[in-house]
Every structure is written in C-alpha cells, then in structure tokens.
Amino acid sequence: MLGSHSMMMAESSTRGHDGIRVVRRVDFSYGLRYGITTTVAGVPLLLRLLSPAHRPIQTTRDLPGFWRGSWAAVKAEMKGRYPRHPWPDDPAAAPATTRTKRADQLRGKP
C-alpha cells in the first residue's frame, strides 16, 4: 500500500546502480510505516520525496528511518515555506493527503 491513491512516478536508472526510483510528493507518503520494496527479492526502492511545489526534498531507501530522523528538520523548513500544507509530527501515523489544511477544514476533516 502506497498511502494516497494519487499519482506517483517510477523511473529506472540505467546509468547508475540506483535501480528503480519512485518519485512522489511527501504528503502523499504520510501513513507509510514501511519502506517501499520490489516484489522480487524485497529490494528497497529509492524513494525521492518532493515538496508541494514538486521540488526534491529528500531521497531515501529507508522511509521509516527518515520519519524518525531528519524529518523534524525537513518539516521545520517546509512549514515555513509551505504553511498551508499539513506537516505532521508523526507522518507514519498521519493520513496521506493531496489537499491543504484549509481544504481539509472545509471538508470537515481535522
């Protein structure tokens, strides 16, 4: 399960040893408690997380480690840059979203 049912893009690198890379907005990844792996041999995919403006903010194979580690610093920077978007303290437990905080309030969601 990849969190939000919204679009994501998978790319395959032939130049390096990155293998398959999944590119998606970070807020689409809220709710993911485990990293994303291939179905063959359970190889972790390279996950490239993007800001709401679709700019890269983190590349990782260890999503749970990112949530526990450097997420706090990324969240602080992104909160200042994109204040209308939700930046949860525990993204692994937060619901994936494609909307701003205001849009969620209008729909009656917390």
Backbone torsions as a table, in degrees:
resi	resn	phi	psi	omega
1	MET	NA	132.6	-174.8
2	LEU	-107.7	28.8	179.3
3	GLY	74.5	-122.9	-178.9
4	SER	-61.3	144.3	178.7
5	HIS	-80.3	6.3	-178.3
6	SER	-74.3	173.9	-174.2
7	MET	-61.0	146.6	168.1
8	MET	-143.2	162.7	-178.4
9	MET	-126.4	136.5	175.4
10	ALA	-113.8	134.1	179.4
11	GLU	-124.5	150.7	175.9
12	SER	-116.1	130.6	-178.4
13	SER	-97.1	127.1	176.6
14	THR	-101.9	-13.4	-178.1
15	ARG	-82.3	-40.9	-176.0
16	GLY	-113.3	-160.5	178.8
17	HIS	-108.8	24.5	-178.7
18	ASP	-70.4	-25.9	-176.7
19	GLY	70.3	-138.0	-178.1
20	ILE	-88.1	134.2	-179.7
21	ARG	-118.2	130.8	176.5
22	VAL	-102.2	127.8	-178.6
23	VAL	-116.0	123.0	179.9
24	ARG	-158.9	156.9	177.4
25	ARG	-65.8	144.8	-177.1
26	VAL	-61.4	-37.6	-178.7
27	ASP	-70.7	-17.6	171.8
28	PHE	-74.2	-18.1	-175.3
29	SER	-96.1	-5.3	175.6
30	TYR	-56.8	144.2	-179.9
31	GLY	93.2	-12.3	176.9
32	LEU	-82.1	117.8	-179.2
33	ARG	-95.8	-14.7	-177.7
34	TYR	-127.1	159.0	175.6
35	GLY	-71.2	166.1	179.0
36	ILE	-95.0	130.1	-178.8
37	THR	-125.1	162.9	173.9
38	THR	-76.9	159.1	177.5
39	THR	-77.0	-20.3	178.2
40	VAL	-93.6	114.5	175.4
41	ALA	68.4	4.6	176.7
42	GLY	60.2	34.1	-179.6
43	VAL	-72.3	127.6	179.0
44	PRO	-65.4	134.7	177.4
45	LEU	-85.0	151.2	175.7
46	LEU	-78.2	118.6	-176.1
47	LEU	-104.0	118.1	178.1
48	ARG	-105.0	110.6	-176.4
49	LEU	-93.6	136.0	-176.2
50	LEU	-113.7	153.9	174.4
51	SER	-74.6	173.3	174.7
52	PRO	-59.1	-21.5	177.5
53	ALA	-91.2	9.6	179.0
54	HIS	65.6	31.7	173.6
55	ARG	-101.2	141.7	-178.5
56	PRO	-64.8	133.9	176.7
57	ILE	-120.9	-20.6	179.6
58	GLN	-163.3	143.6	172.2
59	THR	-126.3	127.2	-175.1
60	THR	-153.7	154.3	168.3
61	ARG	-103.8	-9.7	-175.5
62	ASP	-119.1	80.7	-178.1
63	LEU	-62.3	-45.7	177.5
64	PRO	-59.4	-37.0	176.9
65	GLY	-65.6	-37.6	176.6
66	PHE	-64.9	-45.4	178.7
67	TRP	-58.8	-42.7	-178.3
68	ARG	-76.0	-28.5	-172.9
69	GLY	-100.3	-96.3	-170.3
70	SER	-78.2	-1.4	177.9
71	TRP	-55.7	-39.7	-177.6
72	ALA	-57.7	-43.2	179.7
73	ALA	-70.6	-41.9	178.3
74	VAL	-63.2	-44.6	-180.0
75	LYS	-58.9	-44.5	-179.4
76	ALA	-60.6	-43.2	179.5
77	GLU	-68.6	-43.0	-177.9
78	MET	-69.3	-34.5	177.2
79	LYS	-59.6	-40.1	178.4
80	GLY	-70.8	-35.4	-176.8
81	ARG	-82.6	-36.1	-177.1
82	TYR	-130.1	70.2	-174.3
83	PRO	-67.4	-17.3	-178.2
84	ARG	-81.5	-10.7	-177.7
85	HIS	-100.1	150.0	178.1
86	PRO	-74.2	138.1	177.6
87	TRP	-132.1	82.6	-172.8
88	PRO	-68.6	152.0	175.8
89	ASP	-68.6	-34.4	178.7
90	ASP	-122.6	84.3	-175.8
91	PRO	-65.0	-24.3	178.8
92	ALA	-67.1	-25.4	-179.5
93	ALA	-101.7	-7.7	-177.5
94	ALA	-85.0	150.6	177.3
95	PRO	-74.0	142.5	174.9
96	ALA	-64.8	148.8	-177.5
97	THR	-147.2	155.1	172.7
98	THR	-118.5	4.6	-173.6
99	ARG	-114.8	167.0	174.2
100	THR	-81.5	169.5	177.1
101	LYS	-60.1	-40.5	-179.1
102	ARG	-62.6	-43.4	179.3
103	ALA	-63.0	-38.0	176.6
104	ASP	-65.3	-40.2	179.2
105	GLN	-63.6	-40.5	179.5
106	LEU	-65.7	-29.4	178.4
107	ARG	-87.9	-0.8	177.3
108	GLY	82.5	20.5	177.6
109	LYS	-99.6	150.7	-178.0
110	PRO	-68.0	NA	NA
